[in-house]
Amino acid sequence: MPTFFMGCTSWFSKHVEWETIEPDTYPVISAIGYAPISAQRGTNDSVKMLMALKASKLDAYRELTQQVYGQKVDGGQSLQSMVLENTHLDSSVQGVIRGARVVKSYPVGNDTYATELELDFKLVNDIYLSTAKPKRIKDVRYY
């Protein structure tokens, strides 16, 4: 004799209403990048200063990326005949930063350039919402 099983299924049509999720507060983080002027490649001091400005901006972006995504650290040691032969430590930072703004760039002392960046997570959230549209269930109506 055949046996029939019936699961919990909905025989009704339903309408789901969604709403976006927004946090209560948004942090603002900042970072400062530095670069030496005299170590830059260039034909004159003005070119070296511009290269240091660009390098300090990249260093500030690296600092922001580290704050947002963290830093990956790899290390290792090798032994031979129970004697430590080699020790190494590597670190890397990887991520995408959108919405950062340059607060200011300025020389520090005689041979260093600095750039300050700021990342407002309200703007980051707005950029994210414009592309991803995250949602949660607001209401469900069954008919």
C-alpha positions as CSV (number, residue, x, y, z in Angstrom):
1,M,0.0,0.0,0.0
2,P,1.5,3.4,-1.0
3,T,2.3,5.9,1.8
4,F,1.9,9.6,1.2
5,F,3.9,12.3,3.1
6,M,2.9,15.9,3.0
7,G,5.4,18.5,4.1
8,C,4.8,22.0,5.5
9,T,4.3,23.9,2.3
10,S,2.6,27.2,1.7
11,W,-0.5,27.0,-0.4
12,F,-0.7,30.8,-0.2
13,S,0.9,33.5,-2.4
14,K,2.9,36.0,-0.5
15,H,4.3,39.4,-0.9
16,V,7.6,40.3,0.8
17,E,8.5,43.9,1.5
18,W,12.1,44.8,2.1
19,E,13.9,47.7,3.7
20,T,17.6,48.7,3.8
21,I,19.7,48.4,7.0
22,E,21.5,51.4,8.3
23,P,23.9,51.5,11.3
24,D,23.4,54.0,14.1
25,T,26.8,55.7,13.8
26,Y,29.5,55.8,11.2
27,P,33.2,56.0,12.1
28,V,35.7,58.3,10.4
29,I,39.3,57.0,10.3
30,S,42.4,58.8,9.2
31,A,45.9,57.9,8.1
32,I,49.2,59.7,7.5
33,G,51.7,58.6,4.9
34,Y,55.3,59.7,4.7
35,A,58.0,59.7,2.0
36,P,61.6,61.0,1.8
37,I,62.2,63.7,-0.9
38,S,65.9,63.2,-1.5
39,A,65.5,59.4,-2.1
40,Q,63.1,60.0,-5.0
41,R,64.2,59.7,-8.6
42,G,64.0,62.9,-10.5
43,T,66.0,65.5,-12.5
44,N,65.5,68.3,-10.1
45,D,64.1,69.1,-6.6
46,S,60.6,70.0,-7.9
47,V,60.2,66.6,-9.6
48,K,61.6,64.8,-6.5
49,M,59.1,66.7,-4.3
50,L,56.1,65.7,-6.6
51,M,57.3,62.1,-6.5
52,A,57.5,62.2,-2.7
53,L,54.0,63.7,-2.6
54,K,52.7,60.8,-4.6
55,A,54.6,58.3,-2.6
56,S,53.3,59.7,0.7
57,K,49.7,59.5,-0.6
58,L,50.2,55.8,-1.5
59,D,51.7,55.2,2.0
60,A,48.6,56.8,3.5
61,Y,46.3,54.6,1.4
62,R,48.3,51.6,2.6
63,E,47.7,52.7,6.2
64,L,44.0,53.1,5.6
65,T,43.8,49.7,4.0
66,Q,45.6,48.2,7.0
67,Q,43.1,49.8,9.3
68,V,40.1,48.6,7.3
69,Y,41.2,45.1,6.3
70,G,44.0,44.3,8.7
71,Q,47.5,43.1,8.0
72,K,48.5,39.6,7.0
73,V,51.7,38.4,8.7
74,D,53.6,35.3,7.7
75,G,56.6,34.0,9.5
76,G,58.8,31.0,9.6
77,Q,62.0,29.5,11.1
78,S,64.2,26.6,10.0
79,L,66.3,24.4,12.1
80,Q,69.3,22.2,11.1
81,S,70.9,19.9,13.6
82,M,68.8,21.7,16.3
83,V,70.4,25.1,15.4
84,L,68.2,27.9,14.2
85,E,69.3,28.6,10.6
86,N,66.8,31.1,9.2
87,T,64.1,33.3,10.5
88,H,61.8,35.4,8.3
89,L,58.8,37.6,8.7
90,D,56.7,38.9,5.8
91,S,53.7,41.2,6.0
92,S,51.2,42.4,3.4
93,V,48.1,44.5,3.1
94,Q,45.4,44.1,0.5
95,G,42.0,45.7,-0.1
96,V,40.1,48.3,-2.0
97,I,39.5,51.8,-0.5
98,R,36.7,53.9,-1.9
99,G,35.7,57.3,-0.8
100,A,38.9,58.5,0.9
101,R,39.7,62.1,0.7
102,V,43.0,63.9,1.0
103,V,42.9,66.2,4.0
104,K,46.3,67.9,3.4
105,S,49.7,67.3,2.0
106,Y,52.7,69.1,3.4
107,P,56.5,69.0,3.9
108,V,57.8,67.8,7.2
109,G,61.3,69.0,8.1
110,N,63.8,69.4,5.2
111,D,63.5,66.0,3.5
112,T,60.1,64.4,4.1
113,Y,56.6,64.8,2.6
114,A,53.4,63.8,4.4
115,T,49.9,63.3,3.2
116,E,46.8,62.9,5.5
117,L,43.8,60.9,4.3
118,E,40.4,60.6,5.9
119,L,37.8,57.8,5.3
120,D,34.2,58.6,6.3
121,F,32.2,55.3,6.6
122,K,29.0,57.2,5.9
123,L,30.3,57.9,2.4
124,V,31.6,54.3,2.1
125,N,28.1,53.1,3.1
126,D,26.4,55.4,0.6
127,I,28.8,54.1,-2.2
128,Y,28.1,50.5,-1.1
129,L,24.3,51.0,-1.1
130,S,24.4,52.6,-4.5
131,T,25.8,49.3,-5.9
132,A,24.8,46.4,-3.6
133,K,21.4,47.4,-2.3
134,P,21.5,45.2,0.9
135,K,18.0,44.4,2.3
136,R,16.2,42.8,5.1
137,I,12.5,41.7,5.4
138,K,10.2,44.5,6.3
139,D,6.8,42.8,6.0
140,V,5.3,39.6,4.6
141,R,1.7,39.4,3.5
142,Y,0.0,36.1,2.7
143,Y,-3.0,35.9,0.4
